[in-house]
Amino acid sequence: MPPRLTQDERIAQMTFASVYPHYLAKVEKKGRTEEELLKVIRWLTGFTKAQVTKHIAKKSTFEEFFAAAKLHPNAALIKGVICGYRVEEIENPLTQQVRYLDKLIDELARGKKMESILRS
């Protein structure tokens, strides 16, 4: 029986392509657009729409996705609870980056203003 993966290992191996449709459905269900979703992703990662599309097509893992990203200097301003964890207290850097993205998308879906989401 193979050893069980830790939560951090599972997140690292998850593909961005498998999660993106869920992100999109979540924001669209709340009346937001894919363009707004891509704007949030671009702010955090620096990726253009074409680069995001390429990561989806390549089935990049979150590890590969964030290794290629240039994290926004204000990403550390993202605070709060997501999936039961306080994002500013997550010790694994990759898990924290994924949770930053989750938190931003959650804020978008909850109708926060883009200026507030993008920590500007």
N, C-alpha and C positions, 0 to 999 in steps of 0.2 A: 504494500500500500504506500503510495507516495506521501511524503510529508505534507502536512497542511500549510498553506501559505498564510503569512501574516496579512493583516489588512493593508499595510503599506505595499507589500509585494503584489497583492491582488490589484490594487489601484495602478501600480506601475505597469502591469501587464495588460490592463484593460485597454481596448482600442478607443481612440477618440471617435472614430466612425460609428462605434456601437452606441455611444452616448449622445452624439450630436442630435439625432432625431428626437431624443427625449427632451433635450434642451429646447429645441425648436417647438415641439408640441407644447411644452410648458409655457413658453412666452406667448405663443399664438393663441392659446386657450384663454389667456388674459388680455387679449387685444393688442399685443405688441407684435412687431414685425421681425422677419429674418434679418433685415438690414440693421435693426437696432441690436439684435443678437450679435451680428458680425461686428458692429461698432464696439460692443463691450469686449468681445474676444480680441479685437485689434488693439484696444486700449491696454489690455493686460499683457498680451503676447507680442504685439508689434506685427502680427501676421496680416497680410492683405487677404481679401476674399479668395483670390487665386491660390494663395498659400494654404488657406484653410481647406479649400476644395482638394488640393493636392494631398494634404494629410489624411483627409477622408478617403480618397481613392487608394492611397498607399496602405490604408489601415494601420496608421502609426499608433503605437502604444502611447499612453500618456507620458511615459518616460521619454520616448523619442520626440513627442510633440513639445514638451517643455524644455528638452535639451536644445531644441532648435529655436526656442523663443527668446526674445529679449524682454524680460519682465519689466514692466513699467516701474520707474523709481518710486512711485507713490503706492505700489502694491501693499507695502507694509501698513498703510493706513486702513486697509480692509480689516474690519474687526467684527466680532459678533459670533453667534452660534449657527452652525450648519451641520446637519446630520448628528446633532447631539454633541458636537465638539466646538470649542472656542477656537476659531481659526488662528488667532494670534498666539495660541499656546501649543499648536501642533509642532512637534519637534522634527519630524521627517520633512525635509525641504520639498520633495516632490509631492507628498501628500498635502502639504500646506498649499502649494501652488494649485493643485486640483481643487481644493476646498475654496481657495480664493475665487476661482472661476465659478464654482457652484454658488458661492455667496453672491457674486455679481449678477448671475442669472436669476437667482431667487429675488434679488432686489428689483430687477427689471420686470419680472413677472408680477411682483407686488405693486407695480405702478409708480415706483420712485422716479423722480426726475433724473434725466440723463446726467446733468451736472453733478448731482449728488452721487450717483452710481460711479461716475468716472473720477471721483475724488478731486474735482477741479476747484 
